[in-house]
Amino acid sequence: MMQKRYADFLRNFRADSVFKYRELLIQHHRRGELTITVELSELGLFDGALLTSLQKSPEDQLDLFEAAANDVLRRAVLSNTPCNRSIGVQIALKSTQLATPLRLLAADHVGKLIKVSGIIVSSSKVKSKAARIEIQCSRCGKRDSLDCRGTFSTASLPIKCNSVSQTDCGSTPYVILPDDCSYTDQQTLKLQEAPETVPAGEMPRSTLVVVERGLVDIAAPGARVSILGVLSLFERADKPQNPDAAVAAIRLPYIKVVGIDFNVDGHGNKSRHFSPAEEDRFVELSRRSDIYRLLAASIAPSIQGEYTLDIKKALACQLMGGCKKTLPDGVKLRGDINVLLLGDPSTAKSQFLKFVEKVAPVGVYTSGKGSSAAGLTASVIRDKNREFFLEGGAMVLADGGICCIDEFDKMRETDRVAIHEAMEQQTISIAKAGITTVLNSRTSVLAAANPVYGRYDDLRSAAENIDMMSTILSRFDCIFIVRDIRDEGRDLSIAKHVMGVHMKASNTAGVVQASADPQTSLNNAADSILELKLLRDYVAYCRTKSSPRLNSETAAFLQGLISHASNSNF
């Protein structure tokens, strides 16, 4: 009965005067594709009871749904073919419901259809899992088949032969016929919470994700995805080593994927929707003549000083991002800006990094001393089954955002060389343990470092103060030398500003007005800065909607600047 209702939906649902899913089945069959995507909202419009049944018992209903799809396809284009499940149409579901955070998944969600979002941090090789096992008695030759439909389930061979003959075949007479078994593709992924959604001080949660058939090998590490799946449980494999697991009947959760949706490739978040009122507010902001100054003033407003003016303007440009270009010959030019803050201690370099990490739509913060080459790029690790799989690092997780690296000068030289490709070509090439692949790393790098001798030495040249190779310095578009100049008047104004910050920390406008030196302040008006949430939303909106271009005057100015820099000693 339910299968007939699913078949009616696939056969009769119309969108814009077209039988959508009937035509989709025929087109995919002609292209050799057996996976079609069904919108749950359209299923609910056609038959609300079907949607309710699918959400309550998704695994059983999906089997009926796919059987109905096979029947519809066979009647449409394969009318002369006998009924055979080997057609194998796969139904992938798509939903607009809100995603459930990974840390809120509980026992109540087991067996239910849920939607979660996050980052794919590792993926295994595609394996072939037996869906039906063909066995044969080694003595009498009788053949039989065993179903093995569960994700991690196994099948036990019969102890005795069930042949109708009177001959005794003995114990365990069956053998498996591998060539006659039917297999399906299966791949396991590791889904982790997005860095910007992890509460402060908490470890990011992760869960095991299993994809099968047409959904395998489409999500690489670093991809931001929204997954629609069924929360299920499987038995621990280490029961002999962990007797407590056997006593307590502990089962580990995993998500069986029935639909996967990718966010925008690296820039922005497709699941991020703004209301019309918010969009009107953003358009109104963009039309202000002083929007550049306003954005610069809104970046870390508690940090003031003459030396911060250009830094804040550069960080505003970095947050907005550029436009990636692909030339006719296939050469790709990055549009993201890399910035290096190099200078004396206690000049708020780390505070800039922390603030940018909070404002950027995708922000990852790491320290150079505690980061290795594998932790920044990608690593190949071996699981408990002694199989190698890929796990993305900080530069991969920050795809489409900003990776903030503090204590950049404390990194080992070998680790620093590993990010050369990620900063210029915005890709990470891996060739380890038989895994050869290229991961996307479309991210801006904001780094902070100290000079060679801890403080900037005026008696030495800039090249002597910077203990970095020219190969890594050439990757940075903006290098700011931040100096703590000893001057009584300057120190007094900084001391007054710091006292004002501590006394009026709860009021952002008061923080801006607390600066004792009005010339170093960007603007003292109460409405001169944007609130943190508004700034974050505006940056996310601009990164999705805008594609900045250079005008001729700016291009001529940059051309002269580059010519002057190449002729200088620095």
C-alpha positions as CSV (number, residue, x, y, z in Angstrom):
1,M,0.0,0.0,0.0
2,M,2.7,2.5,1.0
3,Q,4.8,1.5,-2.0
4,K,1.9,2.3,-4.3
5,R,1.5,5.7,-2.7
6,Y,5.2,6.4,-3.3
7,A,4.9,5.3,-6.9
8,D,1.9,7.6,-7.3
9,F,4.1,10.5,-6.0
10,L,6.9,9.8,-8.4
11,R,4.6,9.3,-11.3
12,N,2.1,12.1,-10.8
13,F,3.9,14.9,-8.9
14,R,3.9,18.0,-11.2
15,A,6.1,21.1,-10.9
16,D,5.6,23.9,-13.5
17,S,3.4,21.7,-15.6
18,V,6.0,19.0,-15.8
19,F,6.0,15.5,-14.2
20,K,9.2,16.3,-12.3
21,Y,10.3,13.0,-10.9
22,R,9.1,10.8,-13.7
23,E,11.2,12.9,-16.2
24,L,14.1,12.9,-13.7
25,L,14.1,9.1,-13.5
26,I,14.2,8.8,-17.3
27,Q,16.9,11.4,-17.8
28,H,19.1,9.9,-15.1
29,H,18.6,6.4,-16.5
30,R,19.7,7.6,-20.0
31,R,22.8,9.2,-18.5
32,G,23.6,6.0,-16.5
33,E,23.0,7.7,-13.1
34,L,20.8,5.9,-10.6
35,T,20.5,8.5,-7.9
36,I,17.7,11.0,-7.8
37,T,17.1,13.7,-5.2
38,V,13.7,14.1,-3.8
39,E,12.6,17.3,-2.0
40,L,10.9,16.5,1.3
41,S,8.8,19.6,1.1
42,E,7.3,18.5,-2.2
43,L,6.6,15.0,-0.8
44,G,4.7,16.8,2.1
45,L,2.7,18.9,-0.4
46,F,1.7,15.8,-2.3
47,D,0.9,13.5,0.7
48,G,1.6,14.7,4.3
49,A,1.0,11.2,5.7
50,L,3.9,9.9,3.5
51,L,6.3,12.5,4.9
52,T,5.3,11.7,8.4
53,S,5.8,8.0,7.9
54,L,9.2,8.6,6.3
55,Q,10.4,10.8,9.2
56,K,9.2,8.2,11.8
57,S,10.7,5.1,10.2
58,P,13.1,6.3,7.5
59,E,15.0,3.0,6.8
60,D,11.9,0.9,6.2
61,Q,10.1,3.6,4.2
62,L,13.2,4.3,2.1
63,D,13.3,0.7,1.0
64,L,9.6,1.0,-0.1
65,F,10.4,4.3,-1.8
66,E,13.3,2.9,-3.8
67,A,11.2,-0.2,-4.8
68,A,8.5,2.2,-6.0
69,A,11.2,4.1,-8.0
70,N,12.4,0.9,-9.6
71,D,8.8,0.0,-10.5
72,V,8.1,3.4,-12.1
73,L,11.3,3.4,-14.1
74,R,10.7,-0.2,-15.3
75,R,7.2,0.7,-16.5
76,A,8.4,3.9,-18.1
77,V,11.5,2.7,-20.1
78,L,12.0,-1.0,-19.4
79,S,8.6,-2.4,-20.0
80,N,10.0,-5.5,-21.6
81,T,12.4,-6.2,-18.8
82,P,11.3,-8.6,-16.1
83,C,11.0,-7.4,-12.5
84,N,14.5,-7.1,-11.1
85,R,15.8,-5.1,-8.1
86,S,19.2,-4.9,-9.8
87,I,18.0,-1.6,-11.5
88,G,19.0,-0.1,-8.2
89,V,17.6,3.4,-8.2
90,Q,18.8,5.3,-5.1
91,I,16.6,7.9,-3.5
92,A,18.6,10.9,-2.0
93,L,16.5,13.2,0.2
94,K,16.8,17.0,0.5
95,S,15.3,19.1,3.3
96,T,15.2,22.7,4.3
97,Q,14.7,22.0,8.0
98,L,17.1,23.5,10.5
99,A,20.2,21.4,11.3
100,T,20.6,19.8,14.8
101,P,23.9,20.6,16.5
102,L,26.1,17.5,16.8
103,R,26.5,18.0,20.6
104,L,22.7,17.8,21.0
105,L,22.3,14.4,19.4
106,A,20.8,12.0,22.0
107,A,19.2,8.7,22.4
108,D,15.8,10.2,21.4
109,H,17.1,10.7,17.9
110,V,18.1,7.1,17.3
111,G,16.2,5.7,14.3
112,K,14.9,9.2,13.3
113,L,15.6,11.3,10.3
114,I,17.9,14.2,11.3
115,K,19.8,16.9,9.7
116,V,23.3,17.9,10.9
117,S,26.0,20.2,9.4
118,G,29.7,20.5,9.9
119,I,33.1,19.9,8.2
120,I,34.3,16.6,6.7
121,V,37.7,16.2,8.4
122,S,38.6,12.7,7.2
123,S,37.5,10.1,4.7
124,S,38.3,6.5,4.1
125,K,38.8,4.6,0.9
126,V,35.7,3.4,-0.9
127,K,35.0,-0.3,0.0
128,S,32.8,-2.9,-1.5
129,K,30.3,-4.3,0.9
130,A,28.3,-7.4,0.2
131,A,24.6,-6.8,0.0
132,R,23.7,-10.4,-0.9
133,I,26.0,-13.4,-0.3
134,E,25.8,-16.4,-2.5
135,I,26.8,-19.7,-0.8
136,Q,27.1,-23.3,-2.0
137,C,27.3,-26.6,-0.2
138,S,30.7,-28.1,-0.9
139,R,29.3,-31.7,-0.8
140,C,25.9,-31.7,-2.5
141,G,26.2,-28.5,-4.5
142,K,23.0,-26.9,-3.3
143,R,23.1,-23.1,-3.6
144,D,21.5,-20.5,-1.3
145,S,21.7,-16.8,-0.7
146,L,22.0,-14.7,2.5
147,D,21.0,-11.1,2.8
148,C,23.4,-8.7,4.5
149,R,21.6,-5.4,4.4
150,G,22.8,-3.6,7.5
151,T,25.5,-1.0,7.3
152,F,28.0,-2.8,9.5
153,S,26.1,-6.1,9.8
154,T,27.7,-9.5,9.0
155,A,26.1,-12.8,7.9
156,S,26.8,-16.2,9.6
157,L,27.0,-19.3,7.4
158,P,24.5,-22.1,8.3
159,I,25.9,-24.9,10.3
160,K,24.0,-27.6,8.4
161,C,23.0,-28.0,4.8
162,N,19.2,-27.7,4.3
163,S,19.1,-29.8,1.2
164,V,16.0,-32.1,0.7
165,S,18.3,-35.1,-0.1
166,Q,18.9,-37.6,2.7
167,T,22.7,-37.4,2.4
168,D,24.5,-36.0,5.4
169,C,26.7,-33.1,4.3
170,G,28.4,-32.8,7.7
171,S,28.9,-29.6,9.7
172,T,29.7,-26.2,8.1
173,P,29.6,-27.5,4.5
174,Y,28.9,-24.1,2.9
175,V,31.4,-22.0,1.0
176,I,31.0,-18.5,-0.3
177,L,31.0,-17.8,-4.0
178,P,32.6,-14.3,-4.2
179,D,32.0,-13.8,-7.9
180,D,28.2,-14.3,-7.6
181,C,27.7,-12.0,-4.7
182,S,26.2,-8.6,-5.1
183,Y,28.1,-5.6,-3.7
184,T,27.5,-2.0,-2.9
185,D,30.0,0.8,-2.5
186,Q,30.5,2.1,1.0
187,Q,32.7,4.9,2.5
188,T,33.1,6.2,6.1
189,L,33.6,9.9,6.8
190,K,34.3,11.8,10.0
191,L,32.0,14.9,10.4
192,Q,33.1,17.5,12.9
193,E,31.5,20.7,14.2
194,A,32.4,23.9,12.4
195,P,34.9,25.8,14.3
196,E,32.7,28.9,14.6
197,T,29.9,26.9,16.3
198,V,32.0,25.3,19.0
199,P,31.4,27.0,22.4
200,A,34.4,28.7,24.0
201,G,36.5,26.2,25.9
202,E,34.9,23.1,24.5
203,M,36.4,20.4,22.3
204,P,34.7,20.1,18.9
205,R,32.4,17.1,18.7
206,S,32.6,14.6,15.8
207,T,30.7,11.6,14.6
208,L,31.0,8.8,12.2
209,V,29.2,9.1,8.9
210,V,28.5,6.3,6.4
211,V,27.7,7.0,2.7
212,E,26.7,4.3,0.2
213,R,26.2,3.7,-3.5
214,G,25.9,6.9,-5.5
215,L,26.9,9.2,-2.6
216,V,30.4,7.9,-2.1
217,D,33.5,9.8,-3.0
218,I,31.8,13.2,-3.5
219,A,32.9,14.8,-0.2
220,A,36.6,15.5,0.4
221,P,38.2,16.5,3.7
222,G,37.6,20.2,4.3
223,A,34.2,20.3,2.6
224,R,31.4,22.0,4.5
225,V,28.2,19.9,4.2
226,S,24.7,19.6,5.5
227,I,23.8,15.9,5.9
228,L,20.4,14.4,6.1
229,G,20.6,10.9,7.6
230,V,19.4,8.3,10.0
231,L,21.1,8.1,13.5
232,S,21.9,4.5,14.1
233,L,24.0,2.4,16.4
234,F,26.6,-0.3,15.8
235,E,28.3,-2.7,18.2
236,R,31.8,-2.0,19.4
237,A,34.5,-4.0,17.6
238,D,36.9,-4.1,20.6
239,K,34.7,-6.1,23.0
240,P,37.4,-8.6,23.9
241,Q,39.7,-5.7,24.9
242,N,36.9,-3.8,26.5
243,P,34.8,-6.2,28.7
244,D,32.8,-3.3,30.1
245,A,31.4,-2.6,26.7
246,A,30.0,-6.1,26.4
247,V,28.4,-6.0,29.9
248,A,26.8,-2.6,29.5
249,A,25.7,-3.3,25.9
250,I,27.4,-0.1,24.7
251,R,26.7,0.8,21.1
252,L,28.4,3.5,19.2
253,P,26.4,6.1,17.1
254,Y,26.8,6.7,13.5
255,I,24.8,8.5,10.8
256,K,23.7,6.7,7.7
257,V,23.5,9.3,5.0
258,V,20.4,9.6,2.9
259,G,21.2,13.0,1.4
260,I,24.1,15.4,1.3
261,D,24.2,19.1,0.4
262,F,27.3,21.1,-0.1
263,N,27.7,24.7,1.1
264,V,29.0,27.3,-1.4
265,D,32.5,26.3,-2.6
266,G,34.7,28.0,-0.1
267,H,33.1,31.4,0.2
268,G,30.2,32.0,2.5
269,N,27.7,29.6,3.8
270,K,24.7,28.6,1.6
271,S,22.6,27.7,4.6
272,R,23.0,31.2,5.9
273,H,19.9,33.2,4.9
274,F,19.3,36.8,5.7
275,S,15.9,38.3,6.2
276,P,14.7,41.1,3.8
277,A,15.1,43.6,6.7
278,E,18.7,42.6,7.2
279,E,19.5,42.8,3.5
280,D,18.0,46.3,3.4
281,R,20.2,47.3,6.3
282,F,23.3,45.9,4.6
283,V,22.5,47.7,1.3
284,E,22.0,50.9,3.3
285,L,25.4,50.4,4.9
286,S,27.1,49.8,1.6
287,R,25.8,53.0,0.1
288,R,27.5,55.1,2.8
289,S,30.4,57.2,1.5
290,D,32.4,56.4,4.6
291,I,31.8,52.7,4.7
292,Y,35.6,51.9,4.4
293,R,36.4,54.1,7.4
294,L,33.4,52.7,9.3
295,L,34.6,49.1,8.8
296,A,38.1,50.0,9.8
297,A,36.9,51.7,12.9
298,S,34.7,48.7,13.8
299,I,37.7,46.3,13.9
300,A,38.9,45.9,17.5
301,P,37.6,49.3,18.6
302,S,39.3,48.9,22.0
303,I,42.7,48.9,20.3
304,Q,43.7,52.5,19.5
305,G,46.8,54.2,18.3
306,E,48.3,55.9,15.3
307,Y,50.0,52.7,14.2
308,T,46.7,50.8,14.1
309,L,45.1,52.9,11.3
310,D,46.6,51.1,8.3
311,I,46.4,47.7,10.0
312,K,42.7,48.0,10.6
313,K,42.2,49.1,7.0
314,A,44.1,46.1,5.7
315,L,42.2,43.8,8.0
316,A,38.9,45.2,6.7
317,C,40.0,44.4,3.1
318,Q,41.1,41.0,4.2
319,L,37.7,40.2,5.8
320,M,35.8,41.3,2.7
321,G,38.0,39.2,0.5
322,G,38.9,39.6,-3.1
323,C,37.8,37.9,-6.4
324,K,39.5,34.8,-7.7
325,K,40.4,35.0,-11.3
326,T,40.9,32.2,-13.9
327,L,42.9,33.3,-17.0
328,P,42.2,31.9,-20.5
329,D,45.2,29.6,-20.3
330,G,43.9,28.0,-17.1
331,V,46.1,29.8,-14.6
332,K,44.3,30.8,-11.4
333,L,45.0,33.9,-9.4
334,R,44.0,34.0,-5.8
335,G,41.8,36.8,-4.6
336,D,42.5,36.4,-0.9
337,I,44.9,38.7,1.0
338,N,47.7,37.4,3.3
339,V,48.8,39.8,6.1
340,L,51.8,39.6,8.4
341,L,52.0,41.7,11.6
342,L,55.6,41.8,12.7
343,G,56.8,43.8,15.6
344,D,57.5,44.4,19.3
345,P,55.6,42.6,22.1
346,S,52.6,44.2,23.8
347,T,51.3,45.9,20.6
348,A,48.0,43.9,20.5
349,K,49.0,41.7,17.5
350,S,47.4,38.6,19.1
351,Q,44.2,40.6,19.9
352,F,43.9,41.5,16.2
353,L,44.1,37.8,15.4
354,K,41.5,36.9,18.0
355,F,39.1,39.6,16.8
356,V,39.4,38.6,13.1
357,E,38.8,35.0,14.0
358,K,35.5,35.9,15.7
359,V,34.3,38.2,12.9
360,A,35.3,36.0,9.9
361,P,32.5,33.7,8.7
362,V,35.0,30.9,8.9
363,G,37.8,31.5,11.3
364,V,40.5,29.1,12.7
365,Y,43.1,30.3,15.2
366,T,46.3,28.4,15.9
367,S,49.7,29.1,17.4
368,G,52.9,28.5,15.5
369,K,54.8,26.8,18.2
370,G,52.2,24.2,18.8
371,S,51.4,23.6,15.1
372,S,53.1,21.1,12.9
373,A,53.2,20.8,9.1
374,A,50.6,18.0,9.2
375,G,48.4,19.9,11.6
376,L,48.3,23.0,9.4
377,T,47.9,21.2,6.0
378,A,46.7,17.6,6.1
379,S,47.9,14.3,7.5
380,V,47.5,10.6,6.5
381,I,46.7,8.5,9.6
382,R,46.1,4.8,10.1
383,D,42.9,3.6,11.8
384,K,42.3,0.6,13.9
385,N,41.9,-1.6,10.8
386,R,45.4,-0.5,9.7
387,E,44.0,1.4,6.7
388,F,45.2,4.8,5.8
389,F,42.8,7.7,5.5
390,L,43.2,11.5,5.1
391,E,42.5,14.1,7.7
392,G,42.5,17.8,7.0
393,G,44.4,20.4,9.1
394,A,43.8,24.0,10.0
395,M,44.3,25.4,6.5
396,V,41.8,22.9,5.1
397,L,39.2,23.6,7.8
398,A,39.5,27.4,7.2
399,D,38.6,27.0,3.5
400,G,36.5,30.0,2.6
401,G,37.6,32.0,5.6
402,I,40.7,33.2,7.5
403,C,43.4,31.1,9.2
404,C,45.1,33.1,12.0
405,I,48.6,31.9,12.9
406,D,50.1,33.4,16.0
407,E,53.8,33.2,16.9
408,F,54.6,32.7,13.3
409,D,58.3,33.1,13.8
410,K,58.4,30.3,16.4
411,M,57.5,27.7,13.8
412,R,60.1,25.3,12.6
413,E,61.4,26.1,9.2
414,T,60.2,22.7,7.8
415,D,56.7,23.3,9.0
416,R,56.7,26.9,7.6
417,V,57.7,25.6,4.2
418,A,54.6,23.3,4.2
419,I,52.2,26.2,3.8
420,H,53.9,27.7,0.8
421,E,51.6,26.0,-1.6
422,A,48.5,26.7,0.5
423,M,49.2,30.5,0.6
424,E,49.9,31.0,-3.1
425,Q,48.1,28.3,-5.1
426,Q,45.5,27.8,-2.4
427,T,45.7,24.0,-2.7
428,I,47.4,21.3,-0.6
429,S,48.9,18.4,-2.5
430,I,49.2,15.1,-0.7
431,A,51.2,12.1,-1.8
432,K,51.6,9.8,1.2
433,A,50.9,6.1,1.9
434,G,49.4,5.5,-1.5
435,I,47.0,8.5,-1.2
436,T,47.6,11.1,-3.9
437,T,45.1,14.0,-3.9
438,V,44.7,17.8,-3.9
439,L,42.7,19.5,-1.2
440,N,41.3,23.0,-1.5
441,S,42.6,25.7,0.9
442,R,41.0,28.9,-0.3
443,T,41.8,30.8,2.8
444,S,43.5,34.1,3.8
445,V,46.4,33.9,6.3
446,L,46.7,36.5,9.1
447,A,50.0,35.9,10.9
448,A,51.7,37.6,13.8
449,A,55.5,37.3,14.5
450,N,58.3,38.9,16.6
451,P,61.6,40.2,15.2
452,V,64.8,38.1,15.6
453,Y,65.9,39.7,18.8
454,G,62.5,39.9,20.4
455,R,62.2,43.7,19.8
456,Y,62.8,45.6,16.7
457,D,66.4,46.9,16.5
458,D,66.7,50.3,14.9
459,L,70.4,49.8,14.3
460,R,69.8,46.9,12.0
461,S,68.1,46.8,8.7
462,A,64.6,45.4,8.2
463,A,66.0,42.3,6.5
464,E,68.2,41.6,9.6
465,N,65.2,42.0,11.9
466,I,63.0,39.6,10.0
467,D,64.3,36.0,10.4
468,M,62.3,34.5,7.6
469,M,63.1,33.4,4.1
470,S,62.1,35.5,1.2
471,T,60.0,32.6,-0.2
472,I,57.5,32.9,2.7
473,L,57.7,36.7,2.8
474,S,56.7,36.9,-0.9
475,R,53.4,35.2,0.0
476,F,52.3,38.0,2.2
477,D,50.7,40.9,0.4
478,C,50.9,43.3,3.4
479,I,53.7,43.3,6.0
480,F,53.2,45.7,8.9
481,I,56.2,46.5,11.2
482,V,54.6,47.3,14.5
483,R,56.9,49.3,16.8
484,D,56.5,50.2,20.4
485,I,58.3,53.6,20.3
486,R,59.3,54.9,23.7
487,D,57.9,58.4,24.0
488,E,56.5,59.9,27.2
489,G,53.5,61.6,25.6
490,R,52.6,58.5,23.6
491,D,53.0,56.2,26.6
492,L,50.8,58.6,28.7
493,S,48.0,58.5,26.1
494,I,48.2,54.7,25.9
495,A,48.0,54.4,29.6
496,K,44.9,56.7,29.7
497,H,43.3,54.7,27.0
498,V,44.0,51.4,28.7
499,M,42.5,52.7,31.9
500,G,39.4,53.9,30.0
501,V,39.0,50.4,28.4
502,H,39.0,48.8,31.9
503,M,36.7,51.4,33.4
504,K,34.1,51.4,30.5
505,A,34.6,47.8,29.1
506,S,30.8,47.2,29.1
507,N,30.1,50.1,26.7
508,T,31.7,49.9,23.3
509,A,31.1,53.5,22.4
510,G,32.6,54.5,25.7
511,V,35.7,52.4,24.9
512,V,36.1,54.4,21.7
513,Q,35.7,57.7,23.4
514,A,38.1,56.7,26.2
515,S,41.1,57.4,23.9
516,A,43.0,60.3,25.3
517,D,44.5,61.3,21.9
518,P,41.7,62.4,19.6
519,Q,44.0,62.4,16.5
520,T,44.7,58.7,16.9
521,S,41.1,57.7,17.3
522,L,39.3,56.8,14.1
523,N,36.1,58.5,15.2
524,N,34.7,59.5,18.5
525,A,31.0,59.5,17.6
526,A,28.9,57.1,19.5
527,D,27.6,55.6,16.3
528,S,31.0,55.4,14.6
529,I,31.4,51.6,14.9
530,L,29.3,48.6,14.1
531,E,28.3,46.1,16.7
532,L,30.1,42.7,16.6
533,K,27.1,40.7,15.4
534,L,26.2,43.3,12.7
535,L,29.8,43.4,11.5
536,R,30.0,39.6,11.3
537,D,26.7,39.4,9.4
538,Y,27.7,42.2,7.1
539,V,31.1,40.5,6.3
540,A,29.3,37.2,5.6
541,Y,26.8,39.0,3.3
542,C,29.5,40.9,1.4
543,R,31.6,37.8,0.9
544,T,28.7,36.0,-0.7
545,K,27.3,38.9,-2.8
546,S,30.1,41.2,-3.8
547,S,32.9,40.8,-6.4
548,P,35.3,43.8,-6.0
549,R,37.1,45.1,-9.0
550,L,40.0,47.6,-9.4
551,N,39.5,50.9,-11.2
552,S,42.1,52.4,-13.5
553,E,43.4,55.0,-10.9
554,T,44.0,52.3,-8.2
555,A,45.7,50.0,-10.8
556,A,48.1,52.8,-11.8
557,F,48.9,53.6,-8.2
558,L,49.6,50.0,-7.4
559,Q,51.8,49.7,-10.5
560,G,53.9,52.6,-9.3
561,L,54.0,51.2,-5.8
562,I,55.2,47.8,-7.0
563,S,57.9,49.4,-9.2
564,H,59.1,51.5,-6.2
565,A,59.2,48.5,-3.9
566,S,61.2,46.3,-6.3
567,N,63.9,49.0,-6.7
568,S,64.2,49.5,-2.9
569,N,66.6,47.5,-0.7
570,F,63.8,45.9,1.3
